[in-house]
């Protein structure tokens, strides 16, 4: 195998054989890059910002690609719903703002880095859930139907589980409007 750029290691104690390739002909001081995925930020009903930290280029700036979709496709490039090429990146943060996402859905994502020494993926895939949207008219009609209260109200979201509302005449009384529709 000398000069082929491929090495085989059997290990001791009955371990499984592993192979590694050294990219374009074996070397020149280039090694695989290293990167990690950050949590999604700026998540809205149909957008998000996704970032990866490139901690090592391996001696050659890797090409970074973001893969994302409604299912975790691991390293199966052709199966991901979407991909975005972020180009060659040095050490630092690579960021992509994505849009056109499905509302109120769980989304998966991971990054891939490729240089002449090889390909690495962030693992495991990260997830985020886009926000849901409810119109003020829909909320008002639901409140009126459930409470019979025609008086005005103020609404605001405080967490992922409920929207809190209050009748404008009852300053101290807040009611929770949960995803199950209970008030």
C-alpha positions as CSV (number, residue, x, y, z in Angstrom):
1,X,0.0,0.0,0.0
2,X,3.0,2.3,0.1
3,X,2.4,5.5,-1.9
4,X,-1.3,4.8,-2.4
5,X,-2.5,7.4,0.2
6,X,-4.5,4.6,2.0
7,X,-3.5,3.0,5.3
8,X,-5.1,0.0,7.0
9,X,-5.0,-0.5,10.7
10,X,-6.2,-3.7,12.3
11,X,-5.6,-2.7,15.9
12,X,-5.0,-5.1,18.8
13,X,-7.5,-7.1,20.8
14,X,-9.9,-7.9,18.0
15,X,-10.9,-4.4,17.0
16,X,-12.5,-3.8,13.6
17,X,-10.2,-2.6,10.8
18,X,-10.5,1.1,9.9
19,X,-9.3,2.9,6.8
20,X,-8.5,6.5,6.1
21,X,-7.6,8.4,3.0
22,X,-5.2,11.3,2.9
23,X,-7.0,13.3,0.1
24,X,-5.1,14.2,-3.0
25,X,-2.1,11.9,-3.0
26,X,-1.2,11.9,0.6
27,X,-0.3,15.0,2.4
28,X,1.5,18.2,2.0
29,X,0.7,18.9,5.6
30,X,-3.0,19.2,5.1
31,X,-5.4,17.5,7.5
32,X,-9.1,17.3,7.8
33,X,-10.8,20.5,9.1
34,X,-12.7,20.7,12.4
35,X,-16.0,22.5,13.0
36,X,-19.0,22.5,15.3
37,X,-22.6,23.7,14.8
38,X,-24.1,26.5,17.0
39,X,-27.7,26.6,18.1
40,X,-30.1,28.3,15.7
41,X,-30.7,32.0,16.4
42,X,-33.2,34.6,15.2
43,X,-35.8,31.9,14.7
44,X,-39.2,33.3,13.4
45,X,-42.2,31.7,11.7
46,X,-40.3,31.0,8.5
47,X,-36.6,32.1,9.0
48,X,-33.6,31.3,11.1
49,X,-29.9,32.0,11.3
50,X,-27.6,29.0,11.4
51,X,-23.9,29.1,12.2
52,X,-20.9,26.8,12.4
53,X,-17.6,27.5,14.2
54,X,-14.6,26.4,12.1
55,X,-12.0,25.6,14.7
56,X,-9.3,24.3,12.3
57,X,-8.9,24.5,8.6
58,X,-6.4,21.6,8.6
59,X,-4.0,23.9,6.6
60,X,-6.4,24.5,3.7
61,X,-9.6,26.5,3.9
62,X,-12.5,24.0,3.6
63,X,-15.6,24.5,1.6
64,X,-18.6,24.7,4.0
65,X,-22.0,23.5,3.1
66,X,-25.1,23.8,5.2
67,X,-27.8,21.0,4.9
68,X,-31.2,21.4,6.4
69,X,-34.8,20.1,6.3
70,X,-37.7,18.5,8.1
71,X,-35.9,15.2,8.6
72,X,-32.4,14.3,9.8
73,X,-30.7,12.9,6.8
74,X,-27.3,12.5,8.6
75,X,-24.6,12.4,5.9
76,X,-26.8,11.5,2.9
77,X,-26.3,14.6,0.8
78,X,-28.9,13.8,-1.8
79,X,-31.7,13.3,0.8
80,X,-31.6,16.6,2.6
81,X,-34.4,19.0,1.7
82,X,-32.1,22.0,1.2
83,X,-28.5,22.9,1.0
84,X,-26.6,26.1,1.0
85,X,-22.9,26.6,-0.1
86,X,-21.1,29.0,2.2
87,X,-17.9,28.8,0.1
88,X,-14.3,28.4,1.4
89,X,-14.0,29.5,5.0
90,X,-11.0,30.1,7.3
91,X,-11.0,29.7,11.1
92,X,-14.0,31.6,12.5
93,X,-17.8,31.6,12.2
94,X,-19.7,30.8,9.0
95,X,-23.3,32.0,9.1
96,X,-26.3,31.6,6.8
97,X,-29.7,33.2,7.1
98,X,-32.3,30.9,5.7
99,X,-35.9,31.6,4.8
100,X,-38.9,29.9,3.3
101,X,-39.1,27.5,6.2
102,X,-42.4,25.7,7.2
103,X,-44.2,27.4,10.0
104,X,-44.3,25.7,13.4
105,X,-42.2,22.7,12.3
106,X,-39.1,21.0,13.7
107,X,-36.2,21.5,11.4
108,X,-32.8,19.6,11.4
109,X,-29.5,21.0,10.2
110,X,-25.8,20.1,10.0
111,X,-22.7,21.5,8.3
112,X,-20.1,19.7,6.1
113,X,-16.5,20.9,5.6
114,X,-14.4,19.6,2.7
115,X,-10.7,20.1,2.0
116,X,-8.2,18.0,0.1
117,X,-7.6,15.9,3.2
118,X,-11.2,14.8,3.6
119,X,-14.8,15.5,4.6
120,X,-16.1,16.1,8.1
121,X,-19.7,16.8,9.3
122,X,-21.0,18.4,12.5
123,X,-22.7,15.6,14.5
124,X,-25.2,15.0,15.7
125,X,-27.7,17.1,13.7
126,X,-29.0,20.2,15.5
127,X,-32.7,21.1,15.6
128,X,-34.9,24.1,16.0
129,X,-38.7,24.8,15.7
130,X,-40.1,27.7,13.8
131,X,-42.7,29.8,15.5
132,X,-46.4,29.6,14.9
133,X,-48.5,32.4,13.7
134,X,-52.0,33.4,14.9
135,X,-53.8,36.5,13.6
136,X,-55.2,39.0,16.1
137,X,-58.7,38.4,14.5
138,X,-58.4,34.7,15.1
139,X,-57.3,35.1,18.6
140,X,-60.1,37.7,19.3
141,X,-62.8,35.4,17.8
142,X,-61.5,32.5,19.9
143,X,-61.5,34.5,23.1
144,X,-65.0,35.8,22.4
145,X,-66.3,32.3,21.7
146,X,-64.8,30.9,24.8
147,X,-65.5,33.7,27.3
148,X,-68.4,35.6,25.8
149,X,-66.5,38.8,26.7
150,X,-66.8,41.5,24.0
151,X,-64.6,43.9,25.8
152,X,-61.2,44.7,24.3
153,X,-58.1,42.8,25.3
154,X,-54.3,42.9,25.1
155,X,-52.3,39.9,24.1
156,X,-48.6,39.0,24.3
157,X,-46.6,35.8,24.1
158,X,-44.4,34.9,27.1
159,X,-43.3,31.4,26.3
160,X,-43.7,28.6,23.8
161,X,-46.6,27.0,25.6
162,X,-49.2,29.9,25.9
163,X,-50.3,33.3,24.8
164,X,-51.3,35.4,27.8
165,X,-54.2,37.8,27.4
166,X,-56.0,40.3,29.5
167,X,-59.3,42.1,29.3
168,X,-58.5,45.8,29.0
169,X,-60.9,46.6,31.8
170,X,-59.4,44.0,34.2
171,X,-55.9,45.3,34.5
172,X,-54.7,42.7,37.1
173,X,-56.3,39.6,35.5
174,X,-54.3,37.6,33.0
175,X,-55.6,34.5,31.4
176,X,-53.5,31.8,29.6
177,X,-54.6,30.9,26.0
178,X,-52.8,27.6,25.5
179,X,-52.1,25.6,22.4
180,X,-55.0,23.3,23.5
181,X,-57.4,26.2,23.3
182,X,-58.2,26.4,27.0
183,X,-58.7,29.8,28.6
